């Protein structure tokens, strides 16, 4: 009798695991597809974020996350923004017309920095001006167990799009200040003085999906949801 009960318990456990795995898979796909539907759109009334957050919260219920220090190895690498903020100079959740929403990357290094990489467009006409590389240095937040505090320190670019490899593969050159056709987008002193930084609250990470909130204030009163997928290099 005891062995029968143990067998039944094992079967129930296996079925539950399979069900949870399938539910997580479907939920992740739904989050990404919903985010992709709104790619490039602003969110002044939080309508899009309010649609995504219940799905994200359900995912976190099914797959609770350890603190960010235990997920850092998963965060390292190249990520593409599916949906998130498209205007960083204002707090109105609008869209910067010079930002190419289809090519926003974040390349996170284990050495304590990351680069935001994206094409910079003409405000009118949509032609590409240059490729931007904005460097941020990050440290573990002392106030938030899932937070990475960020300080921006360098903003350079390439005058022309390279053909040898993808734009997110030039981070090593950016770090050495050896980008092809390199330009200074904003001088370092201005970046350090006026760009400030913020906090990234990493709430979900696995091998192919990253969900986080970004804020430029410590209280997270005006937080922005990011949905990112890993770039397979």
Secondary structure, DSSP 4 states (H G I P E B T S, - for coil): -HHHHHHHHHHHHHHHHHHHHHHHHHHHHHHHHHHHHTTT---TTSHHHHHHHHHHHHHHHHS----GGGTHHHH-EEEEEEE--B-SS-SS--B-TTEEEEEEEEEE-TTSEEEEEEEEE-TTT--EEEEEEEEEEEEE-SS-TTEEEEEEEEEEEESS--SSS-GGGGHHHHHTT--TTEEEEE-HHHIIIII-EEEEEEEEE-SSEEEEEEESSTT-TT-EEEEEEE---
